[in-house]
Amino acid sequence: MQITAELVKELRERTGAGMMDCKKSLQEADGDIEAAIEAMRKSGMAKAAKKAGRIAAEGRIQIKQNPETGETVILEVNSETDFVAKDENFGNFVERVADCVLAQKPADVESLMAQDVDGQTLEELRIQLVTKIGENISVRRFRVFKPQGTLGQYLHGNRIGVLVDLNGGDEELARDIAMHIAGYHMPPVSISEEDVPEEMIGKEKAIFEAQAEESGKPAEIIEKMVSGKVRKFVQEVSLLTQPFIKDPDQTIGQLLNSAGATVNSFCRYQLGEGLEKRSDNFADEVMSQARGE
């Protein structure tokens, strides 16, 4: 039987599942929409789809290294609550995601979720976990480091993770730099001042100009004020010009110079950054679960 777009749309509206999942289910059911719905309910796909729109901003930052190649992945997997993030089933899923990234080197999250793991795709395993745990689970992002030099890593609980690749230096220095990037009050966005994105500088400059204009000072004074603030901002978000968190009397650049080292690259993930947080209270959550939502 031909699977029409109208049939896929109807199944999607009735189950809340994704378009490709609906098409696949209809193909397996020979176009019988009721049979497709029943199969999706049995597999938990329909239930998981209903939870897909729920906010998932908790979870875990994970770092894992391939001991043979040195390749290291940093990734973020989200859940709705911190309670589930500590669950053993969730932890096992995060480990499988990390292993899959290191083994398959997918280009992005979409291709990652399509990877086969013991006869099932990672997306199918995610759906099963959502059905079992009762919360929305999502794999948000990952990055693989193939270190050119010395790789430093630092994990603050499961909420902030940093990887940094150095030329020169040793493992202690690399870890110190990673710890600084994780803990400094102004997370660096670039290695040097020259690398700070122009778009970011422009946005900050516009804010400074608006603030300065309220002072009523002459234009030439305002220009100097804004220029000074922009220079300070660029220094604050550049790794090399930040005061070292363990010794504020020297900058990261000075620390690296004394060791004859340079930074090739770094990555900092903070759990849930940029995501909307859940606002429902515990009583609402209990009632929601009691109703089976």
C-alpha positions in Angstrom: 0.0 0.0 0.0 1.2 3.5 -0.8 2.0 5.6 2.2 0.6 9.0 1.5 1.5 12.3 3.0 -2.0 12.6 4.4 -1.7 9.3 6.2 1.6 10.2 7.7 0.2 13.6 8.8 -2.8 11.9 10.5 -0.6 9.5 12.4 1.6 12.3 13.5 -1.3 14.3 14.8 -2.7 11.3 16.6 0.6 10.2 18.3 2.8 13.3 18.4 5.7 11.2 17.0 8.1 12.5 14.4 7.3 12.4 10.6 10.0 9.8 9.8 8.9 7.6 12.7 5.3 7.8 11.5 6.2 6.9 8.0 8.3 3.9 9.1 5.5 2.7 11.4 3.0 2.9 8.6 5.3 1.0 6.2 5.7 -1.8 8.8 1.9 -1.9 9.3 1.2 -1.9 5.5 -0.6 1.4 5.8 -3.0 0.3 8.6 -3.0 3.4 10.8 -4.7 1.7 13.7 -2.1 -1.1 13.7 0.7 1.5 13.4 -0.7 3.3 16.5 -0.9 0.1 18.5 2.7 -0.8 17.5 4.0 2.6 18.4 2.2 2.5 21.8 3.7 -1.0 22.5 7.2 0.3 21.6 6.7 3.4 23.7 7.3 5.7 20.7 4.0 7.5 21.1 4.4 8.0 24.8 8.0 9.3 24.3 6.8 11.7 21.6 4.3 13.3 24.0 7.2 14.1 26.3 9.4 15.5 23.5 8.2 19.1 24.0 8.9 19.1 27.7 11.8 21.2 28.9 15.0 19.2 29.5 17.7 21.4 30.9 19.2 19.2 33.6 21.2 16.1 32.9 24.9 15.4 32.6 28.2 16.6 31.0 30.4 13.7 30.3 34.0 13.4 29.2 35.4 10.1 27.9 38.7 9.2 26.3 39.8 6.4 24.0 42.9 5.1 25.9 44.4 3.7 22.6 44.0 6.7 20.4 43.8 9.5 23.0 40.7 10.9 21.2 38.4 12.4 23.8 34.7 13.3 23.6 32.9 15.9 25.7 29.1 15.8 25.4 25.8 17.0 27.0 22.8 14.8 27.5 19.7 16.4 29.1 16.9 15.2 31.3 14.1 17.2 32.9 15.2 16.8 36.5 18.4 16.4 38.5 16.9 13.3 40.1 16.8 11.4 36.8 20.3 12.7 35.9 21.6 10.6 38.9 19.7 7.5 37.8 21.8 4.5 36.8 19.8 3.9 33.6 20.4 7.5 32.5 24.1 7.2 33.3 24.4 4.0 31.3 22.7 5.7 28.4 25.2 8.6 28.5 28.1 6.1 28.5 26.7 4.4 25.4 26.3 7.7 23.7 30.0 8.6 24.5 31.2 5.2 23.3 29.2 5.6 20.1 30.7 9.0 19.3 34.2 7.7 19.9 33.6 4.6 17.7 31.6 6.1 14.9 32.7 9.7 14.7 29.3 11.0 13.6 29.1 14.5 12.0 26.3 15.8 14.2 23.6 14.8 16.7 21.2 13.7 14.0 23.6 11.2 12.5 24.7 10.1 15.9 21.2 9.1 16.9 20.9 7.1 13.7 23.9 4.9 14.6 23.4 1.2 15.4 24.1 0.0 18.9 23.6 -3.7 19.4 21.0 -4.0 16.7 19.1 -0.8 17.6 19.6 2.8 16.8 20.6 5.2 19.5 17.4 7.0 19.0 15.4 3.8 19.7 17.4 3.3 22.9 16.6 6.9 23.8 12.9 6.4 23.3 13.0 3.2 25.4 14.7 5.2 28.2 12.1 8.0 28.0 9.3 5.4 28.3 11.0 3.7 31.2 12.0 6.8 33.2 9.0 9.0 32.3 11.0 12.1 31.4 12.1 13.7 28.2 15.7 12.8 27.4 17.8 14.5 24.7 21.3 14.3 23.4 22.2 18.0 22.9 25.7 18.3 21.7 29.2 16.8 21.5 32.7 17.5 20.4 35.6 15.2 19.8 39.2 16.3 20.5 42.1 14.7 18.6 44.9 16.3 20.6 47.9 17.7 18.8 49.8 18.1 22.1 48.9 17.7 25.8 45.2 17.3 26.5 43.9 18.6 29.8 40.4 17.8 31.1 38.4 19.0 34.1 34.9 17.9 35.1 33.1 19.9 37.9 30.6 17.4 39.1 28.5 16.6 36.1 27.6 20.2 35.3 30.7 21.9 33.8 33.2 20.1 31.6 36.3 21.5 29.9 38.8 20.1 27.4 42.0 22.0 26.5 44.7 21.0 24.0 48.2 22.5 24.6 51.4 22.6 22.6 54.2 22.2 25.2 53.7 22.1 28.9 52.7 19.0 30.9 49.5 17.3 32.1 49.4 19.3 35.3 49.5 22.6 33.4 46.9 21.4 31.0 44.6 20.4 33.9 45.2 23.8 35.6 44.2 25.6 32.4 41.1 23.4 32.1 40.2 24.1 35.7 40.6 27.8 35.2 38.3 27.8 32.1 35.7 25.9 34.2 35.8 28.1 37.3 36.6 31.6 36.1 33.7 34.0 36.7 33.8 35.1 33.0 34.0 32.0 30.8 36.4 32.7 27.9 35.0 32.7 24.4 38.3 32.8 22.6 42.0 32.1 23.1 43.2 35.6 22.3 41.7 39.1 22.0 42.0 38.9 18.2 39.7 35.9 18.1 36.7 37.4 20.0 33.8 37.4 17.5 33.1 40.8 16.0 29.4 40.2 16.4 29.8 39.8 20.1 31.9 42.9 20.4 29.3 44.9 18.4 26.5 43.8 20.7 28.4 44.8 23.8 29.4 48.1 22.3 25.8 48.9 21.6 24.9 48.2 25.2 27.7 50.4 26.5 26.7 53.2 24.1 23.1 53.1 25.3 24.2 53.2 29.0 26.7 56.0 28.4 24.2 58.2 26.5 22.0 58.2 29.6 24.9 60.0 31.5 24.3 63.2 29.5 28.1 63.6 29.0 29.6 65.1 25.8 29.9 62.9 22.7 33.7 62.8 22.9 33.6 61.7 26.5 31.1 59.0 25.7 33.3 57.7 22.9 36.2 57.3 25.3 34.0 55.7 27.9 32.7 53.2 25.4 36.1 52.4 24.0 37.5 51.7 27.4 34.6 49.4 28.3 34.9 47.5 25.0 38.7 47.0 25.6 38.0 45.7 29.1 35.3 43.4 27.9 37.5 41.9 25.2 40.3 41.3 27.8 37.8 39.6 30.2 36.5 37.1 27.6 39.9 36.2 26.2 41.7 33.3 27.8 45.2 34.6 27.5 44.5 37.9 29.2 42.5 36.5 32.1 44.1 36.4 35.6 44.9 32.8 36.5 42.3 31.6 39.0 45.0 30.0 41.2 47.4 33.0 41.0 45.7 36.2 40.0 49.0 38.1 39.9 49.7 36.5 36.5 47.6 36.1 33.4 47.0 32.8 31.7 49.3 34.1 28.9 52.1 34.7 31.3 51.6 31.3 32.9 51.8 29.6 29.5 54.9 31.7 28.4 56.8 30.6 31.5 56.2 27.0 30.6 56.9 27.5 26.9 53.4 26.4 26.0 50.5 27.6 23.8 46.8 26.7 23.5 45.7 25.0 20.4 42.0 24.9 21.3 39.6 24.5 24.1 35.9 23.6 24.7 33.7 24.4 27.7 30.3 22.9 28.2 28.0 24.1 31.0 24.9 22.0 31.7 21.7 23.7 30.3 23.4 26.9 29.2 21.1 28.7 26.9 18.1 26.4 27.6 14.9 27.4 29.3 14.6 26.0 32.8 11.6 24.1 34.2 9.3 26.3 36.3 6.8 23.8 37.5 6.9 23.0 41.2 7.2 19.6 42.9 3.5 19.3 43.7 2.6 19.8 40.1 5.2 17.2 39.1 3.7 14.6 41.5 0.2 15.3 40.2 1.4 15.1 36.6 3.0 11.7 37.2 -0.1 10.5 39.1 -2.2 11.3 36.1 0.2 9.4 33.9 1.2 12.5 31.8 
